[in-house]
Amino acid sequence: MNDAPQDLPLDDLDDLVGEWLTLPDLADALGVAPGRARGLVASRHVIGVKRGERNTLQVPAAFVVTGPHGDPEVLETLRGTIILLSDLGVSDVEALRWLFTPEETLGATPIEALRSGRRAPVRRAAQSLA
């Protein structure tokens, strides 16, 4: 996870994100070992926050999509967007808020736009945060 402050209130994230996956749930959803799920966080393919009663790291379920061969996979264009946001100084919490908040220029949330294949407009919108 990004080393930026994570102490912002997380209550609104539940409303924005909806469904969350713990790392073991992410591993199950992808059909990979739990260590691979942790690796996806470490390599910035996904981001998450510590939440819930047990304060466990969880990632949005929307990051998992059906791949071209019908298998579940992490949304391919997500990593580049996460890295761009991080390079702009955006914390993981702020990045999650941005990804799941409707963006006027996109006519959707950035995560919806990424899931529909609109990587370039999402990245342009992200760059405007600088």
Backbone as numpy.savetxt, mean C-alpha at the origin, in Angstrom:
# Nx Ny Nz CAx CAy CAz Cx Cy Cz
9.58 -0.83 6.86 8.75 0.36 6.86 9.62 1.59 6.86
9.09 2.65 6.33 9.78 3.92 6.30 10.08 4.37 7.72
11.23 4.99 7.94 11.60 5.43 9.27 10.93 6.74 9.66
10.09 7.30 8.80 9.38 8.53 9.13 8.45 8.28 10.30
8.06 9.34 11.01 7.20 9.17 12.18 5.92 8.43 11.83
5.57 7.48 12.69 4.36 6.69 12.50 3.33 6.99 13.58
3.53 8.08 14.33 2.68 8.34 15.47 1.43 9.16 15.14
1.15 9.34 13.87 -0.07 10.02 13.49 -1.25 9.12 13.81
-2.43 9.69 14.14 -3.58 8.84 14.44 -3.93 7.96 13.24
-4.27 6.71 13.53 -4.55 5.75 12.47 -6.04 5.47 12.30
-6.89 6.09 13.12 -8.32 5.79 13.09 -8.92 5.96 11.70
-8.55 7.02 11.01 -9.13 7.26 9.69 -8.68 6.24 8.66
-7.54 5.59 8.87 -7.06 4.60 7.92 -8.00 3.41 7.81
-8.62 3.02 8.92 -9.57 1.91 8.88 -10.72 2.23 7.94
-11.23 3.46 8.01 -12.32 3.86 7.13 -11.87 3.94 5.68
-10.66 4.42 5.45 -10.15 4.57 4.09 -9.79 3.23 3.46
-9.06 2.41 4.20 -8.51 1.17 3.65 -9.54 0.06 3.63
-10.29 -0.09 4.68 -11.26 -1.19 4.75 -10.61 -2.47 5.23
-10.24 -3.34 4.31 -9.73 -4.66 4.69 -8.21 -4.66 4.79
-7.72 -5.24 5.88 -6.29 -5.34 6.15 -5.87 -6.79 6.21
-4.60 -7.03 5.94 -4.02 -8.37 6.04 -2.81 -8.32 6.97
-2.75 -9.25 7.92 -1.52 -9.41 8.69 -0.50 -10.04 7.74
0.75 -10.09 8.13 1.75 -10.70 7.25 1.48 -12.19 7.01
1.06 -12.96 8.04 0.70 -14.35 7.74 -0.49 -14.44 6.76
-1.46 -13.52 6.89 -2.59 -13.49 5.95 -2.13 -13.13 4.54
-1.19 -12.19 4.45 -0.64 -11.81 3.15 0.06 -13.01 2.52
0.84 -13.72 3.31 1.53 -14.91 2.81 0.52 -15.94 2.31
-0.55 -16.16 3.07 -1.59 -17.11 2.65 -2.25 -16.65 1.35
-2.57 -15.36 1.27 -3.25 -14.82 0.09 -2.39 -15.00 -1.16
-1.09 -14.88 -1.00 -0.17 -14.98 -2.14 0.34 -16.41 -2.36
0.10 -17.29 -1.39 0.59 -18.65 -1.49 2.10 -18.74 -1.34
2.65 -17.91 -0.45 4.10 -17.89 -0.22 4.38 -18.12 1.26
5.63 -18.35 1.58 6.05 -18.52 2.97 5.97 -17.18 3.70
5.71 -17.21 5.01 5.64 -15.96 5.79 6.90 -15.10 5.64
8.05 -15.72 5.52 9.29 -14.94 5.34 9.27 -14.13 4.06
8.65 -14.67 3.02 8.53 -13.94 1.75 7.63 -12.72 1.93
6.57 -12.85 2.73 5.68 -11.71 2.99 6.45 -10.60 3.71
7.28 -10.99 4.68 8.11 -9.99 5.38 9.08 -9.34 4.40
9.61 -10.14 3.46 10.51 -9.61 2.45 9.85 -8.59 1.55
8.56 -8.77 1.27 7.83 -7.80 0.44 7.74 -6.44 1.13
7.64 -6.46 2.46 7.63 -5.21 3.22 9.04 -4.60 3.21
10.03 -5.43 3.47 11.41 -4.94 3.53 11.86 -4.35 2.20
11.40 -4.94 1.09 11.80 -4.46 -0.24 10.88 -3.37 -0.78
9.94 -2.93 0.03 9.02 -1.83 -0.30 8.05 -2.19 -1.43
7.77 -3.48 -1.63 6.73 -3.86 -2.59 5.36 -3.55 -2.00
5.26 -3.58 -0.66 4.05 -3.20 0.06 4.48 -2.39 1.28
3.55 -1.62 1.80 3.77 -0.91 3.06 2.59 -1.20 3.96
2.81 -1.01 5.23 1.75 -1.23 6.19 2.00 -0.44 7.45
1.14 -0.65 8.40 1.25 0.02 9.70 0.95 -1.00 10.79
1.46 -0.73 11.96 1.13 -1.56 13.11 -0.22 -1.10 13.62
-1.13 -2.06 13.75 -2.49 -1.72 14.17 -3.14 -2.91 14.84
-4.34 -2.67 15.34 -5.11 -3.73 15.98 -4.74 -3.93 17.43
-5.48 -4.85 18.06 -5.27 -5.13 19.49 -3.84 -5.57 19.79
-3.28 -6.36 18.91 -1.93 -6.88 19.13 -0.85 -6.01 18.53
-1.23 -4.89 17.92 -0.27 -3.96 17.33 0.64 -4.68 16.33
0.03 -5.45 15.42 0.78 -6.21 14.42 0.85 -5.43 13.11
1.91 -5.65 12.38 2.06 -5.02 11.08 1.00 -5.57 10.12
0.26 -4.69 9.50 -0.77 -5.09 8.57 -0.69 -4.24 7.32
-1.05 -4.85 6.19 -1.04 -4.16 4.90 -2.44 -4.19 4.30
-2.78 -3.22 3.48 -4.10 -3.22 2.85 -4.28 -4.43 1.92
-5.44 -5.06 2.00 -5.76 -6.19 1.14 -5.81 -5.76 -0.33
-6.08 -4.49 -0.59 -6.17 -3.99 -1.96 -4.84 -4.05 -2.70
-3.75 -4.30 -1.98 -2.45 -4.43 -2.62 -2.30 -5.76 -3.35
-3.19 -6.70 -3.07 -3.16 -8.02 -3.71 -4.17 -8.04 -4.84
-3.72 -8.42 -6.02 -4.57 -8.47 -7.21 -4.43 -9.83 -7.88
-5.31 -10.09 -8.81 -5.20 -11.31 -9.61 -4.28 -11.03 -10.78
-3.23 -11.81 -10.90 -2.25 -11.62 -11.96 -2.75 -12.10 -13.31
-1.95 -11.93 -14.34 -2.35 -12.28 -15.71 -2.64 -13.77 -15.90
-2.08 -14.61 -15.02 -2.31 -16.05 -15.13 -3.34 -16.54 -14.12
-4.04 -15.59 -13.48 -5.08 -15.95 -12.53 -4.61 -16.19 -11.12
-3.32 -16.02 -10.88 -2.77 -16.22 -9.54 -2.73 -14.89 -8.78
-2.91 -14.93 -7.46 -2.79 -13.69 -6.69 -1.35 -13.20 -6.65
-1.19 -11.89 -6.74 0.14 -11.28 -6.66 0.00 -9.87 -6.12
1.13 -9.30 -5.71 1.14 -7.91 -5.28 1.04 -7.03 -6.52
0.23 -5.99 -6.44 0.06 -5.05 -7.53 1.43 -4.57 -8.02
1.75 -4.86 -9.26 3.09 -4.64 -9.80 3.54 -3.19 -9.74
2.65 -2.26 -10.01 3.02 -0.85 -10.08 3.08 -0.17 -8.72
2.76 -0.91 -7.67 2.73 -0.31 -6.34 4.11 0.08 -5.84
5.10 -0.78 -6.04 6.44 -0.53 -5.50 7.02 0.79 -5.99
6.95 1.05 -7.27 7.49 2.31 -7.80 6.79 3.52 -7.22
5.49 3.40 -7.01 4.73 4.50 -6.42 5.13 4.70 -4.96
5.30 3.60 -4.23 5.74 3.69 -2.83 7.12 4.35 -2.75
8.02 3.94 -3.62 9.37 4.51 -3.61 9.33 6.00 -3.96
8.52 6.37 -4.94 8.38 7.79 -5.30 7.87 8.59 -4.10
6.84 8.10 -3.44 6.29 8.81 -2.28 7.34 8.91 -1.17
8.07 7.84 -0.95 9.12 7.85 0.07 10.21 8.85 -0.27
10.60 8.89 -1.55 11.62 9.85 -2.00 11.16 11.30 -1.81
9.84 11.50 -1.84 9.29 12.84 -1.62 9.19 13.18 -0.13
9.57 12.23 0.73 9.53 12.46 2.17 8.21 12.10 2.82
7.37 11.37 2.11 6.06 10.98 2.62 6.23 9.72 3.48
5.71 9.75 4.69 5.80 8.59 5.58 4.86 7.49 5.09
5.03 6.29 5.61 4.16 5.19 5.23 2.70 5.47 5.57
2.46 6.05 6.74 1.08 6.39 7.14 0.50 7.40 6.16
1.26 8.45 5.86 0.78 9.46 4.92 0.58 8.86 3.53
1.47 7.95 3.11 1.34 7.30 1.80 0.06 6.47 1.74
-0.23 5.74 2.80 -1.46 4.95 2.83 -2.69 5.86 2.75
-2.66 6.96 3.51 -3.78 7.90 3.44 -3.96 8.41 2.01
-2.85 8.80 1.38 -2.93 9.34 0.02 -3.43 8.28 -0.96
-2.91 7.06 -0.87 -3.30 6.00 -1.79 -4.79 5.67 -1.71
-5.40 5.85 -0.54 -6.79 5.44 -0.33 -7.76 6.62 -0.20
-7.29 7.83 -0.49 -8.16 9.01 -0.45 -8.46 9.44 -1.88
-9.73 9.71 -2.21 -10.04 10.14 -3.58 -9.18 11.33 -4.01
-8.64 11.22 -5.20 -7.78 12.26 -5.78 -8.53 12.86 -6.96
-8.83 14.14 -6.87 -9.64 14.82 -7.88 -9.08 14.67 -9.28
-7.76 14.78 -9.42 -7.16 14.71 -10.76 -7.29 13.31 -11.38
-7.50 12.30 -10.55 -7.63 10.93 -11.05 -9.09 10.48 -11.18
-9.98 11.18 -10.49 -11.37 10.76 -10.48 -11.57 9.46 -9.73
-10.63 9.11 -8.88 -10.66 7.87 -8.10 -9.58 7.98 -7.03
-9.49 6.97 -6.19 -8.36 6.93 -5.27 -7.13 6.48 -6.06
-5.94 6.88 -5.65 -4.74 6.42 -6.36 -4.63 4.89 -6.42
-5.04 4.18 -5.37 -4.94 2.72 -5.42 -5.91 2.15 -6.45
-7.10 2.73 -6.57 -8.05 2.28 -7.60 -7.48 2.54 -8.99
-6.85 3.71 -9.15 -6.26 4.04 -10.45 -5.11 3.09 -10.78
-4.28 2.76 -9.79 -3.20 1.80 -10.04 -3.75 0.43 -10.40
-4.78 0.01 -9.70 -5.39 -1.30 -9.96 -6.03 -1.36 -11.35
-6.40 -0.20 -11.89 -6.99 -0.17 -13.23 -5.96 0.11 -14.32
-4.66 0.11 -13.95 -3.61 0.25 -14.94 -3.19 1.66 -15.26
-3.55 2.62 -14.41 -3.25 4.03 -14.69 -2.03 4.50 -13.89
-0.91 3.83 -14.08 0.31 4.15 -13.33 0.80 5.57 -13.55
0.92 5.99 -14.81 1.50 7.32 -15.11 0.70 8.46 -14.47
-0.64 8.48 -14.59 -1.37 9.56 -13.93 -1.22 9.55 -12.41
-1.13 8.35 -11.83 -0.94 8.27 -10.37 0.41 8.84 -9.99
1.43 8.52 -10.74 2.77 9.03 -10.42 2.85 10.54 -10.61
2.16 11.06 -11.64 2.13 12.52 -11.81 1.43 13.17 -10.62
0.34 12.58 -10.17 -0.37 13.12 -9.01 0.51 13.07 -7.77
1.26 11.99 -7.62 2.16 11.87 -6.47 3.25 12.93 -6.50
3.78 13.19 -7.68 4.85 14.20 -7.81 4.35 15.59 -7.44
3.07 15.82 -7.58 2.53 17.13 -7.23 2.51 17.35 -5.73
2.78 16.29 -4.95 2.84 16.44 -3.49 4.12 17.12 -3.04
5.10 17.19 -3.92 6.41 17.78 -3.55 6.29 19.26 -3.29
